[in-house]
Amino acid sequence: MTGSLDGITVIEVGVFLAAPFATAQLADLGARVIKVESREARDPVRATGPFVGGVSSTFLRLNRNKEAVELDLKSEAGRAAFLRLAAAADVVVENLRPGAMRRLGLGPDELLAANPGLVYASASGWGQDGPLAGQPGLDIMAQARSGLMSVTGDPGAGPAKVGVPICDLTCGLYVALAVTAALRHRDRTGEGQHVDVSLLESVVSLAVWEAGQYFATGEPGERHGTAHQSQAPYQAVETADGWITVGAITPNTWAAFTKALRREDLYDDPRYESSTSRLELRGELIPDIERTTRQRTTAELVTTLVAAGVPCAPISDHTEVFTDEHLNQRGFFWDTAHPAAGRVRQLGSPMRFSRTPTRRENAGPDSASTPKRCSPSSRRNPSPTPVTICSSLSKTTC
């Protein structure tokens, strides 16, 4: 079986997360992804530890199923080589600062003129135009400006960022979605186009509850810790040895929750009759619930609540996540070999297809100094001019 994007060639000029994460999704879906780096400006993630066999462990997770070639895009030879690659490709994805690729003569206008069916996707902090376009836009800046940090953290505490680079990652997902949609349009009409996705707009698009509140009442969102904006109890509660999350917000789940805890007195209390009233009195309700949950272990509570049909889950650390029985039984993680790092365990794709499974091919491009044998591009409708690429980075620079 082949992947959904089998036959599609993607050229990536990416650093850190947004573009590499986007193209990782496309590679998972079967696209051939060629990562372009220069010796002077390699992807900084390569130098980010921890290292296994001298290779960045994070780099391997971001660049699974990809190939790589080293080009000096500031040289005439390097630009010419890149233009040949783009002429034979279906997609270019870049996340340099807006204008950087145009200054190199490799912007969307130049590449689309040579290859009218090309999908050229740009990821950036603030977008390709607008007052902020020229400013550096890293994930934490986008979390700050998007309002996300204003609603993240405990009430009365200072701002907090989300524990993962959510703006980078969401932007990457939107880029992958936009590319597949643009390819669909290209297949129907033959027309390529320029796709512009920003970290800022990507994460603002997630503010569904906050937009609902502001556009209805004019009130901004607030920090609620683990609690929900408008439902209760829907949050983390402390146990004898850790924490669990519960969502007992419907009449049925609230009844089942109080019965499972043997706290029918809470169910019978008219003050807690509705989710709205429980929300208003959350400040006294949750401590009362925790007086009970602290008497039982996390495992005991999860077993009891699951049996009662109450939505709940333990708060796991990543040691527990990466050894999780459910994920392992579903085959989410997969292993492959790398010439320097050895056996590499990869994160799987959450997209599961009955006919076009996601690809599980290689651990990521080798950074060895010895050039590998070059081969012609495998694009379904190749350019009349043959293009060769290397399957790994080498010290040879075009």
KEKE-3310 file (N, C-alpha, C; in steps of 0.2 Angstrom, whole numbers, plus 5000, padded with zeros to 4 digits):
npx = (5004:5002:5006:4994:4999:5008:5020:5021:5032:5041:5049:5059:5063:5068:5068:5070:5054:5041:5040:5048:5040:5028:5031:5035:5023:5018:5027:5024:5012:5016:5023:5038:5050:5062:5074:5082:5097:5111:5128:5132:5121:5113:5099:5095:5091:5098:5109:5104:5102:5095:5109:5111:5123:5130:5120:5106:5093:5080:5080:5079:5066:5059:5061:5059:5057:5062:5073:5089:5098:5113:5114:5121:5112:5115:5124:5127:5128:5121:5109:5104:5104:5094:5083:5081:5077:5065:5058:5055:5047:5032:5028:5034:5040:5043:5050:5057:5062:5049:5052:5065:5067:5063:5073:5083:5080:5071:5058:5040:5034:5045:5047:5034:5033:5041:5037:5021:5012:5016:5014:5017:5022:5022:5028:5027:5030:5021:5015:5015:5013:5008:5009:5017:5025:5039:5045:5054:5047:5044:5039:5035:5033:5022:5013:5011:5006:4995:4985:4985:4993:4987:4977:4982:4987:4987:4973:4975:4989:5005:5007:5008:5016:5011:5015:5021:5028:5016:5011:5020:5018:5004:5004:5012:5003:4992:4999:5002:4989:4984:4992:4989:4976:4978:4985:4975:4967:4976:4977:4964:4964:4976:4983:4995:4999:5002:5004:5000:5004:5003:5010:5004:4990:4986:4986:4977:4966:4962:4955:4941:4932:4935:4933:4919:4914:4919:4914:4901:4899:4909:4919:4935:4945:4950:4962:4961:4967:4967:4954:4938:4931:4918:4911:4908:4910:4925:4940:4957:4959:4965:4973:4977:4990:4994:4986:4971:4960:4944:4927:4913:4900:4887:4870:4869:4882:4887:4878:4883:4896:4896:4890:4899:4909:4904:4897:4884:4878:4883:4876:4863:4863:4855:4862:4871:4864:4864:4876:4879:4877:4886:4898:4898:4900:4912:4923:4921:4916:4926:4937:4929:4926:4939:4943:4938:4944:4957:4959:4960:4970:4977:4976:4965:4954:4953:4950:4937:4929:4929:4922:4910:4906:4911:4919:4936:4954:4971:4984:4997:5015:5029:5036:5027:5018:5026:5027:5015:5002:4990:4994:5004:4998:4991:5000:5007:5019:5035:5049:5065:5081:5096:5111:5120:5114:5109:5096:5081:5067:5052:5039:5022:5010:4995:4985:4976:4973:4963:4966:4977:4990:5000:5017:5032:5047:5061:5073:5077:5087:5104:5118:5131:5148:5151:5147:5132:5126:5118:5102:5089:5075:5060:5048:5031:5027:5040:5052:5057:5071:5083:5084:5095:5097:5104:5104:5108:5115:5130:5148:5149:5145:5134)
npy = (4994:5011:5028:5042:5054:5049:5051:5064:5078:5087:5102:5107:5122:5124:5129:5125:5123:5125:5124:5112:5103:5103:5098:5085:5079:5079:5070:5059:5056:5051:5059:5063:5071:5083:5090:5106:5112:5123:5124:5134:5139:5128:5119:5124:5115:5104:5106:5105:5097:5082:5071:5057:5046:5057:5063:5075:5070:5076:5082:5070:5066:5076:5076:5064:5051:5059:5066:5074:5088:5098:5115:5130:5144:5157:5157:5157:5145:5137:5143:5141:5127:5125:5131:5122:5110:5115:5117:5104:5100:5098:5105:5118:5122:5134:5143:5154:5171:5183:5189:5185:5174:5179:5189:5181:5178:5168:5168:5166:5172:5170:5157:5151:5157:5149:5136:5134:5126:5124:5123:5134:5137:5147:5149:5159:5170:5181:5182:5186:5199:5215:5226:5219:5210:5211:5208:5197:5182:5171:5156:5158:5172:5172:5165:5174:5186:5182:5180:5169:5166:5174:5167:5156:5146:5148:5155:5172:5171:5174:5176:5161:5150:5138:5120:5114:5119:5126:5136:5135:5122:5121:5130:5123:5111:5118:5122:5110:5106:5116:5115:5102:5105:5115:5107:5099:5108:5112:5100:5099:5111:5114:5125:5132:5140:5153:5150:5157:5156:5160:5159:5167:5169:5156:5151:5160:5156:5145:5150:5147:5146:5158:5168:5166:5171:5184:5190:5190:5196:5205:5203:5198:5183:5173:5167:5150:5140:5122:5121:5122:5135:5137:5126:5114:5101:5101:5098:5096:5086:5083:5068:5054:5051:5058:5066:5067:5070:5075:5075:5079:5085:5084:5080:5066:5062:5069:5064:5050:5052:5058:5047:5037:5042:5040:5051:5056:5066:5078:5077:5078:5091:5106:5117:5113:5109:5112:5113:5126:5132:5125:5129:5142:5141:5134:5137:5132:5120:5111:5110:5103:5091:5086:5083:5071:5064:5064:5054:5042:5032:5037:5027:5019:5028:5031:5018:5016:5027:5025:5013:5018:5025:5038:5052:5053:5054:5049:5061:5060:5058:5060:5049:5039:5041:5038:5024:5019:5008:5007:5015:5008:4996:5000:5002:5014:5020:5018:5009:5011:5010:5020:5026:5032:5035:5023:5012:5019:5026:5031:5044:5041:5044:5052:5051:5039:5028:5017:5013:5019:5019:5028:5033:5024:5024:5030:5035:5048:5061:5057:5064:5062:5064:5058:5058:5052:5041:5049:5051:5052:5063:5058:5062:5062:5068:5073:5087:5092:5094:5084:5082:5080:5074:5072:5059:5061:5073:5081:5086:5092:5106:5115)
npz = (5000:4997:5002:5005:4999:4990:4977:4978:4979:4990:4995:5008:5017:5031:5049:5066:5071:5065:5050:5048:5056:5049:5037:5041:5044:5031:5025:5033:5027:5015:5006:4997:5005:5004:5013:5014:5018:5023:5025:5033:5039:5046:5051:5067:5077:5075:5083:5096:5111:5119:5114:5103:5099:5093:5086:5086:5096:5096:5083:5075:5078:5072:5059:5053:5040:5030:5017:5014:5008:5005:5002:4996:4997:4995:4985:4967:4961:4971:4972:4959:4959:4968:4962:4951:4959:4964:4952:4948:4958:4969:4980:4990:5006:5018:5032:5035:5040:5034:5018:5016:5008:4996:4994:4991:4978:4977:4980:4981:4969:4959:4959:4956:4943:4936:4938:4937:4943:4956:4974:4986:5002:5016:5032:5047:5060:5061:5049:5032:5029:5035:5051:5060:5053:5050:5061:5073:5076:5088:5096:5110:5109:5101:5109:5119:5113:5107:5117:5123:5134:5143:5148:5153:5167:5185:5194:5199:5198:5189:5171:5161:5150:5138:5140:5129:5113:5107:5097:5087:5083:5080:5070:5061:5058:5052:5041:5034:5032:5024:5013:5008:5004:4994:4985:4981:4974:4964:4957:4952:4944:4939:4944:4954:4970:4983:5000:5015:5032:5049:5065:5075:5070:5069:5083:5088:5082:5089:5100:5104:5115:5122:5112:5110:5123:5123:5112:5115:5127:5129:5138:5143:5143:5157:5169:5174:5179:5179:5177:5169:5158:5159:5164:5177:5189:5180:5179:5186:5200:5217:5222:5233:5230:5219:5204:5196:5182:5180:5172:5176:5171:5166:5169:5171:5173:5183:5194:5193:5197:5210:5217:5215:5222:5234:5239:5240:5247:5241:5229:5233:5238:5235:5231:5221:5210:5196:5182:5180:5193:5200:5195:5199:5212:5213:5220:5233:5231:5225:5234:5244:5237:5235:5248:5249:5238:5241:5249:5243:5231:5215:5205:5211:5211:5197:5192:5199:5194:5180:5179:5184:5173:5172:5165:5165:5169:5173:5177:5168:5168:5156:5155:5159:5148:5136:5138:5138:5139:5131:5120:5115:5112:5102:5093:5091:5093:5084:5078:5071:5062:5063:5055:5064:5076:5080:5086:5084:5092:5086:5086:5082:5069:5072:5062:5055:5042:5032:5019:5014:5023:5035:5032:5038:5038:5038:5050:5049:5041:5038:5045:5041:5035:5023:5006:5000:4987:4973:4966:4953:4954:4961:4956:4950:4938:4931:4929:4913:4914:4921:4939:4952:4969:4985:4997:5009:5021:5016:5015:5003:4995:4985)
capx = (5000:5006:5003:4990:5003:5014:5022:5022:5039:5041:5056:5058:5069:5065:5072:5066:5048:5034:5041:5049:5034:5023:5033:5035:5016:5017:5031:5021:5007:5019:5027:5045:5052:5069:5076:5088:5101:5117:5133:5133:5114:5109:5093:5098:5089:5104:5114:5100:5103:5101:5112:5112:5128:5132:5114:5101:5087:5074:5080:5077:5059:5056:5063:5058:5055:5065:5080:5092:5104:5116:5115:5122:5107:5118:5129:5124:5127:5116:5102:5102:5102:5087:5078:5080:5073:5058:5055:5053:5043:5025:5027:5040:5038:5049:5048:5062:5058:5046:5056:5071:5067:5062:5079:5088:5077:5068:5051:5034:5034:5050:5046:5028:5033:5045:5033:5014:5008:5019:5011:5023:5019:5027:5026:5030:5027:5015:5012:5019:5012:5005:5014:5022:5028:5046:5048:5055:5041:5045:5033:5033:5030:5015:5009:5010:5002:4988:4981:4985:4996:4983:4972:4985:4990:4982:4970:4979:4996:5007:5006:5012:5016:5009:5021:5024:5027:5009:5010:5024:5015:4998:5005:5014:4998:4989:5002:5001:4982:4983:4996:4985:4970:4981:4986:4968:4965:4981:4975:4958:4964:4983:4985:4998:4997:5006:5000:5003:5001:5006:5009:4999:4983:4985:4984:4971:4960:4960:4952:4934:4928:4936:4929:4912:4913:4921:4909:4894:4899:4914:4923:4941:4945:4954:4965:4957:4971:4965:4947:4935:4929:4910:4907:4911:4917:4929:4947:4961:4958:4971:4972:4982:4997:4995:4981:4967:4956:4937:4923:4906:4896:4880:4866:4870:4889:4887:4875:4887:4902:4895:4888:4905:4913:4900:4896:4877:4876:4884:4871:4857:4863:4852:4866:4875:4860:4866:4883:4880:4877:4892:4903:4898:4902:4917:4928:4920:4914:4932:4940:4925:4927:4946:4943:4937:4948:4964:4959:4961:4975:4975:4973:4959:4949:4952:4946:4931:4926:4928:4917:4904:4905:4912:4925:4942:4960:4976:4988:5003:5021:5030:5039:5021:5015:5030:5027:5008:4999:4985:4997:5008:4994:4988:5006:5008:5027:5038:5056:5069:5088:5099:5118:5124:5110:5107:5089:5077:5060:5048:5032:5018:5005:4988:4981:4975:4970:4961:4969:4984:4993:5006:5024:5036:5052:5068:5073:5079:5093:5110:5122:5137:5151:5153:5141:5129:5124:5113:5097:5085:5069:5055:5041:5027:5028:5046:5054:5061:5078:5083:5086:5098:5097:5107:5100:5110:5119:5137:5152:5149:5141:5133)
capy = (5000:5018:5034:5047:5059:5046:5054:5072:5080:5093:5104:5111:5126:5125:5129:5124:5119:5126:5121:5105:5099:5103:5093:5079:5077:5077:5064:5053:5054:5047:5063:5064:5078:5085:5096:5110:5116:5126:5122:5140:5140:5122:5119:5124:5109:5099:5107:5104:5090:5077:5068:5050:5045:5063:5066:5077:5066:5080:5082:5064:5066:5081:5075:5057:5050:5064:5066:5081:5090:5104:5120:5137:5147:5163:5157:5156:5138:5134:5145:5137:5120:5125:5132:5115:5106:5118:5116:5097:5098:5100:5109:5121:5125:5138:5147:5160:5178:5186:5192:5182:5170:5184:5192:5176:5177:5161:5169:5163:5174:5167:5149:5150:5158:5143:5130:5137:5121:5124:5125:5137:5138:5151:5149:5164:5172:5186:5183:5189:5207:5218:5229:5215:5205:5211:5207:5190:5179:5164:5153:5161:5178:5171:5164:5181:5191:5179:5180:5162:5166:5177:5162:5149:5147:5148:5162:5176:5170:5177:5172:5155:5147:5130:5116:5112:5125:5125:5140:5132:5115:5122:5133:5117:5107:5122:5122:5104:5105:5121:5112:5097:5108:5118:5102:5097:5114:5111:5094:5101:5117:5115:5131:5133:5146:5154:5149:5161:5154:5163:5157:5171:5168:5149:5150:5164:5152:5140:5153:5147:5148:5165:5172:5166:5175:5191:5193:5190:5200:5210:5202:5194:5177:5173:5161:5146:5134:5116:5121:5124:5141:5138:5120:5112:5100:5099:5100:5091:5086:5079:5061:5052:5050:5062:5070:5065:5075:5073:5079:5077:5091:5083:5077:5059:5061:5072:5059:5045:5054:5058:5041:5033:5044:5040:5058:5058:5073:5083:5077:5081:5098:5110:5122:5110:5106:5112:5114:5133:5133:5122:5133:5148:5139:5130:5138:5128:5113:5107:5108:5098:5085:5084:5080:5064:5061:5063:5048:5036:5033:5039:5021:5017:5032:5030:5012:5017:5032:5022:5008:5021:5029:5046:5054:5054:5051:5051:5066:5056:5061:5057:5042:5035:5042:5034:5017:5018:5001:5009:5018:5002:4991:5002:5003:5021:5021:5013:5009:5011:5011:5026:5024:5035:5035:5016:5011:5026:5025:5037:5045:5039:5049:5051:5049:5032:5027:5010:5011:5023:5020:5033:5030:5022:5023:5031:5039:5055:5061:5056:5070:5059:5068:5055:5059:5046:5041:5053:5048:5056:5065:5053:5066:5058:5071:5076:5092:5090:5094:5080:5085:5075:5076:5067:5056:5063:5079:5080:5092:5095:5112:5118)
capz = (5000:4996:5006:5002:4995:4986:4971:4979:4981:4994:4996:5014:5019:5038:5055:5072:5072:5061:5044:5049:5059:5044:5032:5044:5042:5024:5024:5035:5022:5009:5001:4997:5008:5004:5018:5011:5023:5021:5031:5038:5042:5046:5056:5074:5081:5075:5089:5102:5114:5120:5108:5103:5093:5091:5083:5090:5097:5094:5076:5072:5078:5068:5052:5051:5033:5025:5015:5015:5004:5007:4996:4999:4994:4993:4979:4961:4960:4975:4969:4952:4961:4972:4956:4948:4963:4964:4946:4948:4964:4969:4986:4994:5012:5021:5038:5036:5041:5028:5013:5016:5001:4990:4993:4988:4972:4978:4983:4977:4962:4955:4958:4952:4936:4933:4940:4939:4948:4963:4980:4990:5008:5020:5039:5050:5067:5061:5043:5027:5028:5041:5054:5063:5048:5050:5068:5075:5079:5091:5099:5116:5108:5098:5114:5123:5109:5105:5122:5126:5141:5148:5151:5155:5173:5190:5195:5203:5197:5183:5165:5160:5143:5137:5141:5122:5108:5104:5092:5081:5081:5077:5063:5056:5056:5047:5034:5031:5030:5018:5007:5005:5001:4988:4980:4978:4969:4959:4953:4948:4939:4937:4947:4961:4974:4989:5006:5021:5038:5054:5072:5079:5068:5071:5089:5090:5079:5094:5106:5103:5121:5123:5107:5112:5129:5122:5107:5118:5133:5130:5144:5141:5146:5163:5171:5178:5181:5175:5177:5163:5158:5160:5167:5183:5189:5174:5181:5190:5208:5220:5225:5239:5227:5212:5202:5191:5179:5180:5169:5178:5170:5164:5175:5172:5175:5190:5198:5194:5200:5217:5219:5215:5228:5240:5241:5238:5250:5236:5224:5236:5239:5230:5228:5216:5206:5189:5181:5181:5200:5203:5192:5203:5219:5212:5225:5239:5229:5223:5240:5247:5233:5236:5254:5248:5233:5244:5253:5238:5226:5208:5202:5213:5208:5190:5191:5201:5190:5174:5180:5185:5167:5173:5161:5170:5167:5177:5174:5167:5165:5149:5156:5158:5141:5131:5139:5139:5137:5126:5114:5113:5109:5095:5088:5090:5092:5079:5078:5065:5063:5060:5055:5069:5083:5081:5086:5086:5093:5084:5088:5076:5067:5074:5057:5053:5036:5031:5013:5013:5029:5035:5031:5043:5034:5041:5057:5048:5036:5041:5045:5040:5031:5017:5002:4998:4980:4971:4962:4951:4958:4959:4955:4946:4932:4932:4925:4908:4916:4927:4945:4957:4976:4989:5002:5016:5020:5015:5015:4997:4995:4979)
cpx = (5004:5002:4999:4993:5009:5014:5022:5029:5038:5048:5055:5065:5066:5070:5067:5060:5043:5035:5043:5044:5029:5025:5034:5028:5015:5021:5028:5015:5010:5023:5034:5047:5060:5071:5082:5091:5108:5122:5133:5126:5110:5104:5096:5096:5094:5108:5110:5100:5096:5103:5113:5117:5130:5126:5109:5095:5081:5074:5078:5069:5055:5057:5063:5055:5057:5072:5083:5098:5106:5117:5117:5118:5109:5123:5124:5123:5121:5109:5100:5100:5095:5082:5076:5076:5066:5054:5052:5049:5036:5024:5034:5037:5044:5046:5054:5058:5055:5051:5063:5072:5067:5069:5084:5085:5074:5061:5046:5033:5038:5048:5040:5028:5037:5041:5026:5010:5011:5015:5017:5020:5024:5024:5030:5027:5021:5012:5016:5018:5009:5011:5019:5026:5036:5049:5049:5049:5042:5039:5031:5030:5023:5010:5007:5005:4995:4983:4981:4988:4992:4978:4975:4989:4985:4979:4975:4987:4998:5006:5011:5011:5014:5015:5024:5023:5021:5008:5014:5020:5009:4999:5007:5008:4993:4992:5001:4994:4981:4987:4992:4979:4972:4982:4980:4966:4969:4979:4969:4959:4971:4986:4989:4996:5002:5002:5004:5000:5006:5005:5004:4992:4982:4983:4978:4965:4958:4956:4944:4930:4929:4933:4922:4910:4914:4916:4902:4894:4904:4919:4929:4941:4950:4957:4961:4961:4969:4958:4944:4932:4922:4907:4911:4907:4920:4936:4951:4959:4963:4969:4977:4989:4998:4988:4977:4962:4949:4932:4916:4902:4889:4877:4868:4877:4890:4884:4880:4894:4901:4893:4895:4910:4910:4898:4889:4875:4878:4878:4864:4857:4860:4856:4870:4870:4861:4873:4884:4881:4884:4898:4903:4900:4908:4923:4927:4919:4921:4935:4936:4926:4934:4947:4942:4942:4955:4964:4960:4966:4972:4972:4966:4953:4948:4948:4939:4927:4924:4923:4910:4902:4906:4919:4930:4948:4966:4980:4995:5009:5023:5034:5033:5018:5019:5030:5020:5005:4995:4989:5002:5004:4991:4994:5008:5015:5030:5046:5060:5076:5091:5107:5122:5121:5108:5099:5085:5070:5056:5041:5028:5014:4999:4983:4981:4971:4969:4965:4976:4987:4999:5012:5028:5043:5059:5068:5075:5085:5099:5114:5130:5141:5152:5146:5138:5127:5118:5108:5092:5079:5064:5048:5037:5027:5034:5047:5058:5069:5079:5086:5089:5098:5101:5103:5102:5114:5126:5141:5152:5144:5140:5132)
cpy = (5006:5023:5038:5052:5056:5049:5062:5073:5087:5095:5109:5115:5128:5125:5128:5120:5119:5122:5113:5100:5098:5098:5086:5075:5075:5071:5058:5051:5051:5052:5062:5071:5078:5091:5099:5113:5118:5124:5128:5141:5133:5123:5119:5119:5104:5100:5107:5097:5088:5074:5061:5048:5051:5066:5069:5073:5070:5081:5076:5064:5071:5080:5067:5056:5055:5063:5073:5082:5097:5109:5126:5142:5155:5163:5156:5149:5135:5137:5142:5130:5120:5126:5126:5111:5108:5117:5109:5095:5100:5105:5112:5124:5128:5142:5152:5166:5180:5190:5189:5178:5174:5187:5188:5175:5170:5162:5165:5165:5171:5160:5147:5152:5152:5137:5132:5132:5120:5126:5128:5140:5142:5151:5155:5166:5176:5186:5187:5197:5209:5222:5225:5210:5205:5209:5199:5188:5172:5162:5157:5168:5178:5169:5170:5185:5188:5179:5173:5162:5170:5173:5156:5151:5147:5155:5166:5175:5174:5173:5166:5153:5140:5126:5114:5119:5125:5130:5137:5126:5116:5125:5127:5113:5111:5122:5116:5103:5110:5118:5106:5100:5111:5113:5099:5102:5113:5105:5095:5106:5117:5121:5130:5139:5147:5154:5153:5159:5157:5159:5160:5169:5160:5148:5154:5160:5147:5143:5153:5149:5155:5170:5172:5170:5182:5194:5193:5195:5206:5209:5197:5188:5178:5167:5157:5139:5128:5117:5124:5131:5142:5132:5118:5106:5097:5101:5094:5092:5081:5073:5060:5052:5054:5066:5066:5071:5071:5078:5077:5083:5090:5080:5070:5058:5064:5067:5053:5046:5055:5051:5036:5035:5043:5046:5060:5064:5079:5083:5080:5088:5102:5116:5120:5107:5106:5114:5122:5135:5130:5126:5140:5147:5134:5131:5134:5121:5109:5105:5102:5091:5082:5081:5072:5060:5060:5057:5041:5038:5035:5033:5019:5021:5031:5023:5012:5021:5029:5017:5012:5025:5037:5047:5056:5051:5053:5057:5062:5061:5058:5050:5037:5035:5037:5027:5015:5012:5002:5011:5012:4997:4993:5004:5010:5023:5016:5014:5008:5012:5017:5024:5027:5034:5028:5016:5017:5024:5032:5038:5044:5045:5047:5050:5042:5031:5019:5008:5014:5024:5025:5029:5029:5020:5023:5035:5047:5055:5061:5062:5068:5064:5065:5056:5052:5046:5045:5049:5053:5057:5060:5056:5062:5061:5076:5082:5089:5090:5090:5083:5079:5078:5070:5065:5058:5070:5077:5086:5095:5100:5114:5126)
cpz = (5000:5000:5002:4997:4992:4979:4972:4982:4984:4996:5003:5015:5026:5043:5061:5071:5066:5054:5044:5052:5053:5039:5035:5043:5035:5022:5027:5030:5015:5004:5002:4999:5007:5008:5015:5017:5020:5027:5036:5042:5043:5051:5063:5078:5080:5081:5096:5105:5117:5114:5109:5097:5090:5087:5088:5090:5094:5086:5072:5072:5074:5061:5050:5044:5028:5023:5016:5010:5006:5001:5000:4994:4992:4987:4973:4960:4965:4974:4963:4954:4964:4966:4952:4952:4963:4958:4945:4954:4964:4975:4988:5000:5016:5027:5040:5037:5034:5024:5012:5009:4995:4989:4990:4980:4971:4981:4978:4970:4957:4954:4955:4945:4933:4933:4942:4943:4955:4968:4985:4996:5013:5027:5042:5056:5066:5054:5038:5026:5035:5046:5058:5059:5049:5056:5069:5078:5082:5094:5105:5115:5105:5104:5118:5119:5107:5110:5126:5133:5146:5151:5153:5162:5178:5191:5200:5202:5191:5177:5165:5153:5143:5137:5134:5118:5104:5098:5086:5079:5078:5070:5058:5054:5051:5041:5031:5028:5023:5012:5004:5001:4994:4983:4977:4973:4963:4954:4949:4942:4936:4940:4953:4964:4980:4995:5011:5027:5044:5061:5076:5077:5070:5078:5091:5087:5084:5100:5105:5109:5122:5118:5109:5118:5127:5117:5110:5124:5134:5135:5141:5145:5152:5164:5175:5180:5176:5174:5170:5163:5160:5162:5173:5186:5183:5175:5184:5197:5211:5223:5231:5236:5220:5211:5197:5188:5179:5176:5170:5178:5168:5170:5177:5175:5182:5195:5199:5198:5208:5220:5220:5221:5235:5244:5239:5241:5245:5231:5226:5238:5234:5227:5222:5211:5199:5188:5182:5189:5203:5201:5197:5210:5219:5218:5232:5237:5228:5229:5244:5243:5235:5243:5254:5243:5236:5248:5249:5233:5219:5204:5204:5211:5201:5188:5193:5197:5183:5174:5181:5178:5168:5169:5166:5167:5172:5174:5174:5166:5159:5150:5156:5151:5136:5133:5140:5136:5131:5120:5111:5109:5102:5090:5087:5089:5087:5079:5071:5066:5060:5061:5061:5076:5085:5081:5088:5086:5091:5086:5081:5074:5070:5069:5055:5047:5034:5024:5012:5020:5029:5035:5037:5040:5037:5047:5055:5044:5041:5040:5044:5035:5024:5012:5000:4990:4978:4966:4959:4955:4956:4958:4950:4939:4932:4927:4919:4909:4922:4933:4950:4964:4979:4995:5009:5015:5019:5015:5008:4997:4987:4980)
residu = (MET:THR:GLY:SER:LEU:ASP:GLY:ILE:THR:VAL:ILE:GLU:VAL:GLY:VAL:PHE:LEU:ALA:ALA:PRO:PHE:ALA:THR:ALA:GLN:LEU:ALA:ASP:LEU:GLY:ALA:ARG:VAL:ILE:LYS:VAL:GLU:SER:ARG:GLU:ALA:ARG:ASP:PRO:VAL:ARG:ALA:THR:GLY:PRO:PHE:VAL:GLY:GLY:VAL:SER:SER:THR:PHE:LEU:ARG:LEU:ASN:ARG:ASN:LYS:GLU:ALA:VAL:GLU:LEU:ASP:LEU:LYS:SER:GLU:ALA:GLY:ARG:ALA:ALA:PHE:LEU:ARG:LEU:ALA:ALA:ALA:ALA:ASP:VAL:VAL:VAL:GLU:ASN:LEU:ARG:PRO:GLY:ALA:MET:ARG:ARG:LEU:GLY:LEU:GLY:PRO:ASP:GLU:LEU:LEU:ALA:ALA:ASN:PRO:GLY:LEU:VAL:TYR:ALA:SER:ALA:SER:GLY:TRP:GLY:GLN:ASP:GLY:PRO:LEU:ALA:GLY:GLN:PRO:GLY:LEU:ASP:ILE:MET:ALA:GLN:ALA:ARG:SER:GLY:LEU:MET:SER:VAL:THR:GLY:ASP:PRO:GLY:ALA:GLY:PRO:ALA:LYS:VAL:GLY:VAL:PRO:ILE:CYS:ASP:LEU:THR:CYS:GLY:LEU:TYR:VAL:ALA:LEU:ALA:VAL:THR:ALA:ALA:LEU:ARG:HIS:ARG:ASP:ARG:THR:GLY:GLU:GLY:GLN:HIS:VAL:ASP:VAL:SER:LEU:LEU:GLU:SER:VAL:VAL:SER:LEU:ALA:VAL:TRP:GLU:ALA:GLY:GLN:TYR:PHE:ALA:THR:GLY:GLU:PRO:GLY:GLU:ARG:HIS:GLY:THR:ALA:HIS:GLN:SER:GLN:ALA:PRO:TYR:GLN:ALA:VAL:GLU:THR:ALA:ASP:GLY:TRP:ILE:THR:VAL:GLY:ALA:ILE:THR:PRO:ASN:THR:TRP:ALA:ALA:PHE:THR:LYS:ALA:LEU:ARG:ARG:GLU:ASP:LEU:TYR:ASP:ASP:PRO:ARG:TYR:GLU:SER:SER:THR:SER:ARG:LEU:GLU:LEU:ARG:GLY:GLU:LEU:ILE:PRO:ASP:ILE:GLU:ARG:THR:THR:ARG:GLN:ARG:THR:THR:ALA:GLU:LEU:VAL:THR:THR:LEU:VAL:ALA:ALA:GLY:VAL:PRO:CYS:ALA:PRO:ILE:SER:ASP:HIS:THR:GLU:VAL:PHE:THR:ASP:GLU:HIS:LEU:ASN:GLN:ARG:GLY:PHE:PHE:TRP:ASP:THR:ALA:HIS:PRO:ALA:ALA:GLY:ARG:VAL:ARG:GLN:LEU:GLY:SER:PRO:MET:ARG:PHE:SER:ARG:THR:PRO:THR:ARG:ARG:GLU:ASN:ALA:GLY:PRO:ASP:SER:ALA:SER:THR:PRO:LYS:ARG:CYS:SER:PRO:SER:SER:ARG:ARG:ASN:PRO:SER:PRO:THR:PRO:VAL:THR:ILE:CYS:SER:SER:LEU:SER:LYS:THR:THR:CYS)
# end
